[in-house]
Amino acid sequence: MSEPKVRILIAKPGLDGHDRGAKVVARALRDAGFEVIYTGLRQTPEMIAEAALQEDVDAVGLSILSGAHMTLFPKIMQELRRRELEKVVVFAGGIIPDEDVPALEALGIAKVFGPGSSTQDIIQFVRQRFSTD
Amino acid sequence: MDLVQQVLMGNRRATARMLSLVESNSPQARQALAALYPHTGRAHIVGITGPPGSGKSTLAFAAAKALRAGGQTVGIVAVDPSSPFSGGALLGDRIRMQELSRDEGVFIRSMASRGHYGGLALATGDAVKVLDASGLQVILVETVGAGQGEVEIARQAHTTIVVEAPGLGDEIQAIKAGLFEIADIFVVNKADRVGADAAVAALKSMLSLSDAPTGDGWKPPVLKTVATREEGISALLDAMTAHWAYLQGSGERQLRDRRRGEEELRRALGAELLQRTLVRVDAQLWEGLLEEIAQRQIDPHAAAERLLESYPMLER
């Protein structure tokens, strides 16, 4: 029997014009040995939650640059709960001001990586959450 | 209700969980698969293979959309390669299919190849069985970008679609051996590009050269599509339906199912024998043989023979 692989969905909600950051994170996580599902730009909360369900992921990483996180993230968390995916670890990154972080954490978002975070920080976070010991 | 029952009732969350168990080859998955097996064998399994960049994902999306319009439910298993270095994988096939993720009649699952070669993951066949048992009617299996040797899909699928695109280099070179022989349907995708007609003509002339089945046998059609614009898709669906009808009518389906069954039995037997042998092997003998192999005192085949000599029931 092989050990279960950690599967992570990297998703981009809303109307961002580019996904460079999301791709950099997706690649870094792949290179750290995770299975990363990337779904591309302009996803609705429903699409993200449904992809998380079908792919049976352990974690969802949300990347957002548009400033709409306070509108979109609550909807994503709601759609995840509606599918009984409360156990999925959600983390986020992009252009998210520090003052919004407490509100996002209250929503159940485990960690927010603001501008300047390194991919190593993200890898370490995921490793810690899913270490088997 | 247990997971197996929920899968049989088409519960999507349970299906997703079951697919993960199957992928990690857990003991629980084996039991579950045994319980699901009598409920498999209903879906039309369609393989989509071809070189990287030929448009397999987009074609799978377009075909799934058209199948849905015709009222059929669709499962998609999309395989991408795992990194041989990190063991990680970047699975991007959903990018082209996201429009379908709001449709309850579609279930899409990305799979990493996890070190298995041949264009599929080791667990792909079992994943297809789970989707089949969950009641989906057509299951599209998209392989890793394939060259000449990735032909495993032909053993898993009822109908194999080989996708080509003009401008990928020498199209015919790319499919001269393996892929050419496994196609039930050829698709020249990106047919709005220069060179599409030449690719079609080349494929047709190669087909006429091969000792293709005559009489009531199946003759692989060569179709043109522009998957991004969903052009040529209804002809593709017609060909899929025609091939499915041919398989059923000619008895070829039973033949293929039997062949697949034999293949799976052989593989299971091999894995089980290996497992049982390994747990019984004397550790000292094992280490000694490893050392002798390293010292070039014995070759691996002879070493295996010597190991098996200690099991009287396995004598030649």
Interface residues (C-beta under 8 A of the other chain):
Chain A: M1 S2 E3 P4 K5 R7 A26 R27 L29 R30 D31 A32 G33 F34 E35 V36 I37 Y38 T39 G40 Q43 T44 E46 M47 E50 A51 L53 Q54 E55 D56 R83 E84
Chain B: R12 R13 A16 R17 L19 S20 E23 S24 N25 S26 P27 S82 S83 F85 S86 G87 G88 A89 L90 L91 G92 R94 I95 Q98 S101 R102 F107 I108 R109 S110 A112 R114
